[in-house]
Amino acid sequence: MKPENRIKGRGAQEKVQNKFFIHNHELRDDFLNYCQNEGEQIDKYKTTFIETFPKTIINKVTSPDVGMAYSLNPYQGCEHGCVYCYARNSHEYWGYGAGLDFETKILVKKNAPELLEKKIRNKNWKAYPISLSGNTDCYQPIENKLAITRELLKVFLKYRHPVGIITKNALIQRDMDILSELASYDLVSVYLSITSLQEETRRILEPRTASIKKRLETLEKLNGLGIPTNVMMAPIIPSINSHEILPLAKAISERGAKSIGYTIVRLNGAIGGIFTKWLETAFPDRKDKILHQIMQCHNGNLNDSVFGRRMKGSGQMANQIHQLFALAKKKYFPKPEKQYLNCDLHEDYKNNQLKLF
């Protein structure tokens, strides 16, 4: 695929076969010729939203190196279209592909607030931070219309329950009123994903996310209101954004970020092929170099699934990135602020009635 034929506004450049399906779909030449002769569109890549009706909403996270115990995802699939997203593979469990399907078929859980309230009011539930979201962004574009995440935050506030938020969308500014109140009880921490300071890189790497300018503005505003906000430079991709570690650390420290973290890209499952196809249109001159350097971080593979090693990589290339990050932390975050979310308030609010003693 030539660069000029890149599907703008999308990360994946093709539909990918679901590995769980026996049958495959292909576009035959005679069908393509028919569509051309009739002037019909084959696929406009329009996003569709599909309502689902889950019975539970909180997921227990068993991976030891993720840094969260529970997650809640009001949406499955993500219109942001980040080409490297590890969550793409999870779309196959819903019967869709990890490529364009992940970006164009968004599953919506409108009953998420009710399910959350039911769960945390259970007499056996013990408060522990729940992360929004561990899989797909809770502030992706459709949230502006549906406001499911806002309703979830109201539930967390009502029952004084701790919550963590991971996002790369400036839409979180809409909910600064609730977030400020949560922060006053030490019930919230926010992690903004910022992978680059270059808007052109952001535009093709994360096509439907907030601009870098808006994300930096969001970081400054949230911290200015006392909402503890951190930054994840995730993932670092050699020869795409690996040279930006120091300038990015400087920029976010100047805007009040409490800490900075990182992961190295790993292309698990179907993502390896999706990312490779994307490189052909986005960075054709650097394709082989980028792939080889990623492989240098994962023992000659595009992916490493070993817990504790998969996020940070191994080998000389990964070690260079680690040392550069250590330097960035020492220079711009010499005394990182540790955050402890309050898990002690919830028990008294579980039944909406304060205890006398």
Summary of the structure (lengths in Angstrom):
residues: 357
radius of gyration: 21.2
end to end distance: 69.4
largest distance: 78.9
contacts: 1146
relative contact order: 0.13
helix: 39%
strand: 12%
